[in-house]
Amino acid sequence: MSIQTQIGREGIVCPRCGRKTELLIETYTTDGMRKVTYLYRCVCKWKKEIETLYISKRDGKIYIQKEKKT
């Protein structure tokens, strides 16, 4: 599923406690590279990562890399 599809949802139900989750976007910046993670999180501390992107700037260009899920 694409990010747009996931963001369009109001949230999913937590498999652990049954409450509705919230969609969050976390960002971290280290060594000139920004890590952006889209995830669902519940108040019971359960979370599910949807997608992680790495954004960097080199030689005047912006590079976006998608993290591969294993």
Order of alpha helices (4+ residues) and beta strands (2+ residues): alpha-beta-beta-beta-beta
